[in-house]
Amino acid sequence: MASSPVPPSTAHLALPFFDDAHRALARELLPWAAAQSVDERDDRAACRDWVKRLGQGGWLRYCVPASSGGALERLDSRALVLLRETLAFHSPLADFAFAMQGLGSGAITLAGSASQQSNYLGAVAGGDKIAAFALSEPDAGSDVGAMAMQAVSTSDGWRLTGEKTWISNGGIADFYCVFAKTDPNAGSRGITAFVVDANTAGLDTSAHIEVMAPHPLATLRFDGCTVPREAQLGELHGGFKLAMRTLDIFRASVAGAALGMARRALVEAVHHASHRRMFGQMLADFQLTQAKLGEMAALIDSAALLTYRAAWMRDDSEARGAPAAGDLTAAAAMAKMCATENASRVIDMALQMHGGLGVKVGTKVESLYRDIRSLRIYEGATEVQQLIIGKSVLRSQT
Ligand SMILES: Cc1cc2nc3c(=O)[nH]c(=O)nc-3n(C[C@H](O)[C@H](O)[C@H](O)COP(=O)(O)OP(=O)(O)OC[C@H]3O[C@@H](n4cnc5c(N)ncnc54)[C@H](O)[C@@H]3O)c2cc1C
Protein backbone atom coordinates (compact mmCIF):
# COMPACT_ATOMS: atom_id res chain seq x y z
CA MET A 1 0.00 0.00 0.00
CA ALA A 2 1.34 3.47 -0.99
CA SER A 3 1.34 6.20 1.66
CA SER A 4 -0.53 9.43 0.96
CA PRO A 5 1.51 12.54 0.05
CA VAL A 6 -0.60 14.52 2.56
CA PRO A 7 -3.06 13.44 5.27
CA PRO A 8 -6.77 13.64 4.41
CA SER A 9 -8.70 16.77 5.33
CA THR A 10 -10.86 16.51 8.44
CA ALA A 11 -13.02 19.57 7.62
CA HIS A 12 -16.12 17.39 7.07
CA LEU A 13 -16.03 16.28 10.71
CA ALA A 14 -17.35 19.71 11.69
CA LEU A 15 -20.65 18.98 9.90
CA PRO A 16 -23.69 18.73 12.18
CA PHE A 17 -24.34 15.11 11.16
CA PHE A 18 -21.63 14.00 13.60
CA ASP A 19 -21.32 13.89 17.40
CA ASP A 20 -18.09 14.56 19.24
CA ALA A 21 -17.65 10.80 19.67
CA HIS A 22 -17.60 10.39 15.86
CA ARG A 23 -15.08 13.22 15.51
CA ALA A 24 -12.82 11.64 18.15
CA LEU A 25 -13.11 8.24 16.49
CA ALA A 26 -12.08 9.56 13.06
CA ARG A 27 -9.20 11.59 14.52
CA GLU A 28 -7.93 8.54 16.42
CA LEU A 29 -8.14 6.27 13.39
CA LEU A 30 -6.24 8.63 11.03
CA PRO A 31 -2.72 8.22 12.52
CA TRP A 32 -3.30 4.51 13.15
CA ALA A 33 -4.26 3.89 9.51
CA ALA A 34 -1.38 6.01 8.19
CA ALA A 35 1.12 4.07 10.30
CA GLN A 36 0.14 0.63 8.95
CA SER A 37 2.23 -1.00 6.26
CA VAL A 38 0.85 -4.21 4.79
CA ASP A 39 2.26 -6.09 1.80
CA GLU A 40 -0.90 -6.47 -0.34
CA ARG A 41 0.54 -8.50 -3.23
CA ASP A 42 -1.21 -11.64 -1.95
CA ASP A 43 -4.75 -10.44 -1.23
CA ARG A 44 -5.66 -13.45 0.94
CA ALA A 45 -2.63 -13.15 3.21
CA ALA A 46 -3.03 -9.37 3.30
CA CYS A 47 -6.70 -9.63 4.21
CA ARG A 48 -5.91 -11.99 7.12
CA ASP A 49 -3.19 -9.55 8.22
CA TRP A 50 -5.59 -6.60 8.07
CA VAL A 51 -8.27 -8.42 10.07
CA LYS A 52 -5.72 -9.22 12.78
CA ARG A 53 -4.43 -5.63 12.90
CA LEU A 54 -7.93 -4.13 12.86
CA GLY A 55 -8.92 -6.48 15.67
CA GLN A 56 -5.85 -5.67 17.76
CA GLY A 57 -6.40 -1.95 17.13
CA GLY A 58 -9.94 -2.26 18.52
CA TRP A 59 -11.56 -1.02 15.29
CA LEU A 60 -13.55 -4.19 14.61
CA ARG A 61 -15.49 -3.54 17.82
CA TYR A 62 -17.56 -1.12 15.70
CA CYS A 63 -18.81 -4.12 13.67
CA VAL A 64 -20.77 -5.65 16.58
CA PRO A 65 -22.97 -4.27 19.39
CA ALA A 66 -21.72 -3.69 22.96
CA SER A 67 -23.65 -6.71 24.26
CA SER A 68 -21.22 -8.86 22.21
CA GLY A 69 -18.00 -7.00 22.92
CA GLY A 70 -18.64 -4.05 20.59
CA ALA A 71 -17.66 -0.43 21.11
CA LEU A 72 -21.18 1.04 20.98
CA GLU A 73 -24.62 -0.06 22.12
CA ARG A 74 -25.70 -0.79 18.53
CA LEU A 75 -24.21 -0.69 15.02
CA ASP A 76 -23.76 3.01 14.32
CA SER A 77 -23.97 4.02 10.66
CA ARG A 78 -21.99 7.23 11.08
CA ALA A 79 -19.14 5.42 12.83
CA LEU A 80 -19.14 2.78 10.06
CA VAL A 81 -19.08 5.47 7.35
CA LEU A 82 -16.19 7.36 8.95
CA LEU A 83 -14.21 4.18 9.62
CA ARG A 84 -14.63 2.98 6.05
CA GLU A 85 -13.91 6.39 4.55
CA THR A 86 -10.66 6.70 6.52
CA LEU A 87 -9.52 3.13 5.90
CA ALA A 88 -10.32 3.31 2.17
CA PHE A 89 -8.32 6.53 1.86
CA HIS A 90 -5.24 4.59 2.99
CA SER A 91 -6.02 1.09 1.68
CA PRO A 92 -9.17 -0.16 -0.06
CA LEU A 93 -8.21 -3.69 1.07
CA ALA A 94 -8.14 -2.57 4.73
CA ASP A 95 -11.61 -1.12 4.21
CA PHE A 96 -12.76 -4.38 2.62
CA ALA A 97 -11.41 -6.45 5.53
CA PHE A 98 -13.19 -4.17 8.00
CA ALA A 99 -16.48 -4.06 6.10
CA MET A 100 -16.73 -7.80 5.65
CA GLN A 101 -16.42 -8.40 9.39
CA GLY A 102 -19.54 -6.27 9.80
CA LEU A 103 -21.49 -7.49 6.77
CA GLY A 104 -20.52 -11.13 7.36
CA SER A 105 -21.71 -11.06 10.97
CA GLY A 106 -24.55 -8.52 10.58
CA ALA A 107 -27.29 -11.15 10.29
CA ILE A 108 -26.10 -12.72 13.57
CA THR A 109 -26.20 -9.31 15.25
CA LEU A 110 -29.73 -8.72 13.97
CA ALA A 111 -31.29 -12.15 14.42
CA GLY A 112 -28.82 -14.60 15.96
CA SER A 113 -29.66 -16.73 19.00
CA ALA A 114 -27.81 -16.00 22.26
CA SER A 115 -25.43 -18.89 21.62
CA GLN A 116 -24.78 -17.81 17.98
CA GLN A 117 -24.02 -14.29 19.19
CA SER A 118 -21.64 -15.53 21.88
CA ASN A 119 -19.94 -18.06 19.56
CA TYR A 120 -19.25 -15.64 16.73
CA LEU A 121 -19.56 -11.93 17.49
CA GLY A 122 -16.85 -11.57 20.14
CA ALA A 123 -14.41 -13.41 17.87
CA VAL A 124 -15.37 -11.14 14.93
CA ALA A 125 -14.72 -8.04 17.06
CA GLY A 126 -11.33 -9.35 18.14
CA GLY A 127 -10.26 -10.30 14.62
CA ASP A 128 -10.09 -13.96 15.71
CA LYS A 129 -12.74 -15.18 13.27
CA ILE A 130 -13.20 -14.02 9.68
CA ALA A 131 -16.83 -13.58 8.56
CA ALA A 132 -18.56 -13.89 5.17
CA PHE A 133 -22.03 -13.20 3.73
CA ALA A 134 -23.17 -15.75 1.15
CA LEU A 135 -26.27 -14.60 -0.77
CA SER A 136 -25.40 -14.42 -4.50
CA GLU A 137 -25.52 -17.36 -6.87
CA PRO A 138 -24.52 -17.82 -10.52
CA ASP A 139 -28.16 -17.26 -11.61
CA ALA A 140 -29.29 -15.05 -8.73
CA GLY A 141 -27.40 -11.79 -8.22
CA SER A 142 -29.63 -8.72 -8.43
CA ASP A 143 -32.61 -11.11 -8.51
CA VAL A 144 -32.08 -12.64 -5.06
CA GLY A 145 -35.47 -14.41 -5.08
CA ALA A 146 -34.28 -16.57 -7.99
CA MET A 147 -31.77 -18.39 -5.78
CA ALA A 148 -31.65 -22.15 -6.30
CA MET A 149 -29.69 -23.37 -3.30
CA GLN A 150 -31.84 -25.54 -1.05
CA ALA A 151 -31.90 -26.38 2.64
CA VAL A 152 -33.87 -29.52 3.40
CA SER A 153 -34.93 -30.36 6.93
CA THR A 154 -33.56 -33.69 8.24
CA SER A 155 -34.23 -35.60 11.47
CA ASP A 156 -31.60 -33.59 13.37
CA GLY A 157 -30.81 -30.52 11.27
CA TRP A 158 -30.56 -29.21 7.71
CA ARG A 159 -28.91 -30.46 4.52
CA LEU A 160 -27.65 -27.68 2.22
CA THR A 161 -27.15 -28.29 -1.48
CA GLY A 162 -26.22 -25.74 -4.13
CA GLU A 163 -23.75 -23.04 -5.07
CA LYS A 164 -22.93 -19.51 -3.94
CA THR A 165 -20.65 -17.26 -5.94
CA TRP A 166 -18.80 -13.93 -5.69
CA ILE A 167 -18.45 -14.56 -1.97
CA SER A 168 -16.05 -12.08 -0.38
CA ASN A 169 -13.65 -13.78 2.04
CA GLY A 170 -14.57 -17.09 0.37
CA GLY A 171 -11.81 -19.54 1.22
CA ILE A 172 -10.40 -17.52 4.12
CA ALA A 173 -13.55 -17.06 6.23
CA ASP A 174 -14.07 -19.07 9.42
CA PHE A 175 -17.85 -19.04 8.95
CA TYR A 176 -20.47 -18.08 6.35
CA CYS A 177 -23.95 -16.60 6.83
CA VAL A 178 -25.67 -18.53 4.05
CA PHE A 179 -29.12 -17.96 2.54
CA ALA A 180 -31.00 -20.92 1.05
CA LYS A 181 -34.49 -21.85 -0.11
CA THR A 182 -36.48 -23.71 2.53
CA ASP A 183 -39.64 -23.43 0.44
CA PRO A 184 -38.65 -23.59 -3.25
CA ASN A 185 -42.12 -22.49 -4.41
CA ALA A 186 -42.34 -19.33 -2.31
CA GLY A 187 -39.79 -17.08 -4.08
CA SER A 188 -38.20 -14.58 -1.74
CA ARG A 189 -40.65 -15.63 1.03
CA GLY A 190 -39.16 -19.13 1.08
CA ILE A 191 -35.58 -18.26 2.06
CA THR A 192 -33.93 -19.02 5.43
CA ALA A 193 -30.49 -18.05 6.75
CA PHE A 194 -27.94 -20.41 8.33
CA VAL A 195 -24.53 -20.06 9.96
CA VAL A 196 -22.13 -22.57 8.43
CA ASP A 197 -18.61 -23.10 9.80
CA ALA A 198 -15.93 -23.23 7.11
CA ASN A 199 -14.79 -26.71 8.14
CA THR A 200 -18.26 -28.29 7.80
CA ALA A 201 -18.18 -31.51 5.75
CA GLY A 202 -19.73 -31.04 2.31
CA LEU A 203 -18.68 -27.39 1.95
CA ASP A 204 -15.97 -26.73 -0.65
CA THR A 205 -14.55 -23.19 -0.73
CA SER A 206 -11.53 -23.87 -2.92
CA ALA A 207 -12.78 -22.28 -6.18
CA HIS A 208 -11.09 -18.86 -5.97
CA ILE A 209 -12.16 -16.08 -8.30
CA GLU A 210 -9.59 -13.51 -9.41
CA VAL A 211 -10.84 -9.99 -10.04
CA MET A 212 -9.22 -6.77 -11.30
CA ALA A 213 -8.40 -5.40 -7.81
CA PRO A 214 -7.19 -7.26 -4.68
CA HIS A 215 -10.29 -8.86 -3.19
CA PRO A 216 -10.47 -12.45 -1.85
CA LEU A 217 -13.47 -14.07 -3.57
CA ALA A 218 -14.66 -17.62 -4.11
CA THR A 219 -17.46 -19.80 -5.36
CA LEU A 220 -18.79 -22.05 -2.56
CA ARG A 221 -20.14 -25.53 -3.29
CA PHE A 222 -22.50 -27.17 -0.81
CA ASP A 223 -22.83 -30.86 -1.56
CA GLY A 224 -25.19 -32.38 0.99
CA CYS A 225 -23.56 -30.18 3.63
CA THR A 226 -25.23 -31.03 6.93
CA VAL A 227 -25.60 -28.52 9.75
CA PRO A 228 -27.39 -28.92 13.12
CA ARG A 229 -30.82 -27.43 13.72
CA GLU A 230 -29.23 -24.64 15.82
CA ALA A 231 -27.43 -23.38 12.69
CA GLN A 232 -30.71 -21.77 11.53
CA LEU A 233 -30.30 -18.00 11.76
CA GLY A 234 -33.45 -16.03 12.50
CA GLU A 235 -36.95 -17.07 11.52
CA LEU A 236 -37.84 -19.90 9.18
CA HIS A 237 -38.52 -18.29 5.75
CA GLY A 238 -37.34 -14.92 7.15
CA GLY A 239 -34.01 -15.00 5.30
CA PHE A 240 -34.81 -12.52 2.52
CA LYS A 241 -35.90 -9.82 4.97
CA LEU A 242 -32.87 -10.55 7.14
CA ALA A 243 -30.50 -10.24 4.16
CA MET A 244 -32.11 -6.93 3.13
CA ARG A 245 -31.97 -5.55 6.70
CA THR A 246 -28.28 -6.49 6.88
CA LEU A 247 -27.54 -4.84 3.51
CA ASP A 248 -29.55 -1.76 4.55
CA ILE A 249 -27.18 -1.15 7.48
CA PHE A 250 -24.08 -1.40 5.32
CA ARG A 251 -25.26 0.32 2.10
CA ALA A 252 -24.38 3.83 3.31
CA SER A 253 -21.00 2.53 4.43
CA VAL A 254 -20.20 1.41 0.85
CA ALA A 255 -20.70 5.08 0.01
CA GLY A 256 -18.24 5.92 2.81
CA ALA A 257 -15.64 3.64 1.23
CA ALA A 258 -16.15 5.26 -2.19
CA LEU A 259 -15.76 8.66 -0.57
CA GLY A 260 -12.42 7.66 0.96
CA MET A 261 -11.12 6.49 -2.43
CA ALA A 262 -12.34 9.68 -4.14
CA ARG A 263 -10.74 11.88 -1.48
CA ARG A 264 -7.45 10.03 -1.94
CA ALA A 265 -7.65 10.51 -5.74
CA LEU A 266 -8.14 14.25 -5.26
CA VAL A 267 -5.11 14.45 -2.93
CA GLU A 268 -3.03 12.56 -5.51
CA ALA A 269 -4.29 14.83 -8.33
CA VAL A 270 -3.51 18.04 -6.44
CA HIS A 271 -0.06 16.74 -5.49
CA HIS A 272 0.75 15.73 -9.05
CA ALA A 273 -0.61 18.91 -10.63
CA SER A 274 1.39 21.01 -8.16
CA HIS A 275 4.67 19.24 -9.00
CA ARG A 276 4.37 18.57 -12.75
CA ARG A 277 6.04 21.28 -14.85
CA MET A 278 4.95 21.79 -18.47
CA PHE A 279 4.91 24.66 -20.97
CA GLY A 280 6.90 26.79 -18.49
CA GLN A 281 4.51 26.47 -15.57
CA MET A 282 2.95 23.91 -13.28
CA LEU A 283 0.02 21.75 -14.41
CA ALA A 284 -1.97 23.25 -11.52
CA ASP A 285 -1.50 26.76 -12.98
CA PHE A 286 -3.71 25.99 -16.01
CA GLN A 287 -7.33 27.03 -15.67
CA LEU A 288 -8.36 23.78 -17.33
CA THR A 289 -6.70 21.90 -14.45
CA GLN A 290 -8.32 24.15 -11.84
CA ALA A 291 -11.73 23.55 -13.41
CA LYS A 292 -11.22 19.78 -13.19
CA LEU A 293 -10.09 20.00 -9.56
CA GLY A 294 -13.14 22.14 -8.79
CA GLU A 295 -15.44 19.60 -10.41
CA MET A 296 -13.78 16.76 -8.50
CA ALA A 297 -14.17 18.57 -5.16
CA ALA A 298 -17.87 19.28 -5.84
CA LEU A 299 -18.52 15.65 -6.82
CA ILE A 300 -16.90 14.55 -3.56
CA ASP A 301 -18.75 17.03 -1.37
CA SER A 302 -22.15 16.27 -2.88
CA ALA A 303 -21.56 12.53 -2.35
CA ALA A 304 -20.35 13.20 1.21
CA LEU A 305 -23.50 15.12 2.12
CA LEU A 306 -25.77 12.35 0.84
CA THR A 307 -23.66 9.71 2.61
CA TYR A 308 -23.59 11.45 5.98
CA ARG A 309 -27.31 12.26 5.69
CA ALA A 310 -28.20 8.61 5.06
CA ALA A 311 -26.06 7.46 8.00
CA TRP A 312 -27.48 10.15 10.28
CA MET A 313 -31.08 9.29 9.28
CA ARG A 314 -30.56 5.65 10.16
CA ASP A 315 -28.87 6.38 13.50
CA ASP A 316 -31.55 8.92 14.38
CA SER A 317 -34.36 6.51 13.56
CA GLU A 318 -32.70 3.70 15.59
CA ALA A 319 -32.19 6.02 18.56
CA ARG A 320 -35.91 6.93 18.47
CA GLY A 321 -36.88 3.28 18.11
CA ALA A 322 -38.79 4.19 14.94
CA PRO A 323 -39.68 1.34 12.56
CA ALA A 324 -37.47 1.09 9.45
CA ALA A 325 -39.04 3.34 6.82
CA GLY A 326 -38.78 3.58 3.03
CA ASP A 327 -37.20 7.01 3.18
CA LEU A 328 -34.16 5.54 4.98
CA THR A 329 -33.76 2.93 2.25
CA ALA A 330 -34.07 5.56 -0.49
CA ALA A 331 -31.56 7.84 1.25
CA ALA A 332 -29.06 4.98 1.58
CA ALA A 333 -29.63 4.07 -2.10
CA MET A 334 -29.00 7.69 -3.18
CA ALA A 335 -25.81 7.77 -1.10
CA LYS A 336 -24.52 4.48 -2.50
CA MET A 337 -25.37 5.38 -6.09
CA CYS A 338 -23.96 8.93 -6.05
CA ALA A 339 -20.86 8.20 -3.99
CA THR A 340 -19.76 5.22 -6.07
CA GLU A 341 -20.58 6.83 -9.44
CA ASN A 342 -19.00 10.17 -8.43
CA ALA A 343 -15.89 8.44 -7.07
CA SER A 344 -15.45 6.63 -10.39
CA ARG A 345 -15.56 9.97 -12.22
CA VAL A 346 -13.20 11.65 -9.74
CA ILE A 347 -10.67 8.81 -9.93
CA ASP A 348 -10.85 8.79 -13.74
CA MET A 349 -10.16 12.55 -13.81
CA ALA A 350 -7.25 12.12 -11.37
CA LEU A 351 -5.82 9.37 -13.54
CA GLN A 352 -6.12 11.53 -16.68
CA MET A 353 -4.26 14.35 -14.91
CA HIS A 354 -1.34 11.98 -14.26
CA GLY A 355 -0.85 11.32 -18.00
CA GLY A 356 1.13 8.13 -18.68
CA LEU A 357 1.90 7.74 -14.99
CA GLY A 358 -1.83 7.30 -14.42
CA VAL A 359 -1.84 3.91 -16.12
CA LYS A 360 1.53 2.74 -14.81
CA VAL A 361 1.08 -0.27 -12.55
CA GLY A 362 2.04 0.74 -9.03
CA THR A 363 0.81 4.35 -9.06
CA LYS A 364 -1.96 5.05 -6.57
CA VAL A 365 -4.46 6.39 -9.12
CA GLU A 366 -3.99 3.28 -11.25
CA SER A 367 -4.90 0.98 -8.36
CA LEU A 368 -7.80 3.23 -7.28
CA TYR A 369 -9.15 3.06 -10.85
CA ARG A 370 -9.42 -0.73 -10.43
CA ASP A 371 -10.43 -0.65 -6.75
CA ILE A 372 -13.51 1.55 -7.23
CA ARG A 373 -15.09 -0.40 -10.07
CA SER A 374 -16.79 -3.21 -8.18
CA LEU A 375 -18.46 -0.83 -5.72
CA ARG A 376 -20.89 0.18 -8.47
CA ILE A 377 -21.92 -3.49 -8.78
CA TYR A 378 -21.98 -5.17 -5.38
CA GLU A 379 -24.56 -4.69 -2.61
CA GLY A 380 -27.02 -3.59 -5.30
CA ALA A 381 -25.80 -2.32 -8.67
CA THR A 382 -26.38 1.34 -9.56
CA GLU A 383 -29.44 0.35 -11.61
CA VAL A 384 -30.95 -1.40 -8.59
CA GLN A 385 -30.40 1.74 -6.49
CA GLN A 386 -32.04 3.85 -9.25
CA LEU A 387 -35.11 1.63 -9.08
CA ILE A 388 -35.29 1.86 -5.27
CA ILE A 389 -35.10 5.65 -5.45
CA GLY A 390 -37.54 5.88 -8.36
CA LYS A 391 -40.15 3.74 -6.61
CA SER A 392 -39.76 5.86 -3.48
CA VAL A 393 -40.29 9.05 -5.50
CA LEU A 394 -43.47 7.60 -7.02
CA ARG A 395 -44.75 6.51 -3.60
CA SER A 396 -44.14 9.92 -2.08
CA GLN A 397 -45.82 11.87 -4.89
CA THR A 398 -48.89 9.81 -5.67
C1 LIG B 1 -16.09 -7.72 -5.82
C2 LIG B 1 -17.40 -8.33 -5.51
C3 LIG B 1 -17.69 -8.77 -4.20
C4 LIG B 1 -18.90 -9.38 -3.91
N1 LIG B 1 -19.12 -9.88 -2.65
C5 LIG B 1 -20.28 -10.56 -2.39
C6 LIG B 1 -20.49 -11.17 -1.11
O1 LIG B 1 -19.66 -11.08 -0.20
N2 LIG B 1 -21.64 -11.88 -0.92
C7 LIG B 1 -22.59 -12.01 -1.88
O2 LIG B 1 -23.59 -12.65 -1.64
N3 LIG B 1 -22.41 -11.44 -3.12
C8 LIG B 1 -21.28 -10.73 -3.38
N4 LIG B 1 -21.08 -10.16 -4.62
C9 LIG B 1 -22.09 -10.35 -5.67
C10 LIG B 1 -22.84 -9.08 -5.98
O3 LIG B 1 -23.72 -8.76 -4.95
C11 LIG B 1 -23.50 -9.28 -7.35
O4 LIG B 1 -22.46 -9.28 -8.31
C12 LIG B 1 -24.54 -8.21 -7.66
O5 LIG B 1 -25.67 -8.36 -6.84
C13 LIG B 1 -24.96 -8.26 -9.11
O6 LIG B 1 -25.35 -9.55 -9.44
P1 LIG B 1 -24.77 -10.26 -10.75
O7 LIG B 1 -23.29 -10.16 -10.74
O8 LIG B 1 -25.36 -11.60 -10.85
O9 LIG B 1 -25.29 -9.35 -11.93
P2 LIG B 1 -26.77 -9.39 -12.54
O10 LIG B 1 -27.79 -9.51 -11.48
O11 LIG B 1 -26.79 -10.35 -13.67
O12 LIG B 1 -26.86 -7.90 -13.12
C14 LIG B 1 -26.06 -7.50 -14.23
C15 LIG B 1 -26.27 -6.03 -14.44
O13 LIG B 1 -27.62 -5.80 -14.81
C16 LIG B 1 -27.99 -4.50 -14.41
N5 LIG B 1 -29.27 -4.60 -13.69
C17 LIG B 1 -29.53 -5.20 -12.51
N6 LIG B 1 -30.84 -5.10 -12.20
C18 LIG B 1 -31.42 -4.41 -13.22
C19 LIG B 1 -32.75 -3.98 -13.50
N7 LIG B 1 -33.73 -4.27 -12.63
N8 LIG B 1 -32.98 -3.31 -14.65
C20 LIG B 1 -31.99 -3.05 -15.51
N9 LIG B 1 -30.70 -3.41 -15.30
C21 LIG B 1 -30.43 -4.08 -14.17
C22 LIG B 1 -26.86 -3.95 -13.54
O14 LIG B 1 -26.06 -3.07 -14.31
C23 LIG B 1 -26.08 -5.17 -13.19
O15 LIG B 1 -24.70 -4.87 -12.95
C24 LIG B 1 -19.88 -9.52 -4.93
C25 LIG B 1 -19.60 -9.05 -6.21
C26 LIG B 1 -18.40 -8.47 -6.50
C27 LIG B 1 -18.13 -7.99 -7.91
The ligand as an ORCA input file, in Angstrom:
! r2SCAN-3c Opt
* xyz 0 1
  C     -16.086     -7.719     -5.824
  C     -17.404     -8.335     -5.508
  C     -17.686     -8.775     -4.205
  C     -18.901     -9.384     -3.912
  N     -19.124     -9.881     -2.647
  C     -20.278    -10.555     -2.395
  C     -20.494    -11.175     -1.108
  O     -19.661    -11.077     -0.199
  N     -21.644    -11.883     -0.918
  C     -22.592    -12.012     -1.884
  O     -23.586    -12.655     -1.644
  N     -22.412    -11.442     -3.116
  C     -21.282    -10.731     -3.378
  N     -21.081    -10.156     -4.622
  C     -22.092    -10.348     -5.667
  C     -22.838     -9.078     -5.977
  O     -23.725     -8.758     -4.950
  C     -23.497     -9.284     -7.346
  O     -22.462     -9.279     -8.309
  C     -24.537     -8.209     -7.657
  O     -25.665     -8.364     -6.842
  C     -24.958     -8.264     -9.115
  O     -25.354     -9.555     -9.441
  P     -24.774    -10.264    -10.755
  O     -23.289    -10.157    -10.745
  O     -25.363    -11.603    -10.850
  O     -25.289     -9.348    -11.927
  P     -26.771     -9.388    -12.544
  O     -27.791     -9.514    -11.484
  O     -26.790    -10.352    -13.669
  O     -26.862     -7.900    -13.120
  C     -26.056     -7.498    -14.229
  C     -26.268     -6.026    -14.441
  O     -27.622     -5.802    -14.807
  C     -27.991     -4.496    -14.413
  N     -29.267     -4.599    -13.689
  C     -29.531     -5.201    -12.512
  N     -30.837     -5.098    -12.203
  C     -31.423     -4.414    -13.223
  C     -32.747     -3.982    -13.497
  N     -33.735     -4.266    -12.631
  N     -32.982     -3.313    -14.645
  C     -31.990     -3.051    -15.510
  N     -30.696     -3.409    -15.301
  C     -30.429     -4.085    -14.175
  C     -26.864     -3.947    -13.538
  O     -26.065     -3.073    -14.308
  C     -26.076     -5.166    -13.191
  O     -24.704     -4.874    -12.946
  C     -19.875     -9.516     -4.926
  C     -19.595     -9.053     -6.212
  C     -18.399     -8.467     -6.502
  C     -18.135     -7.990     -7.913
*
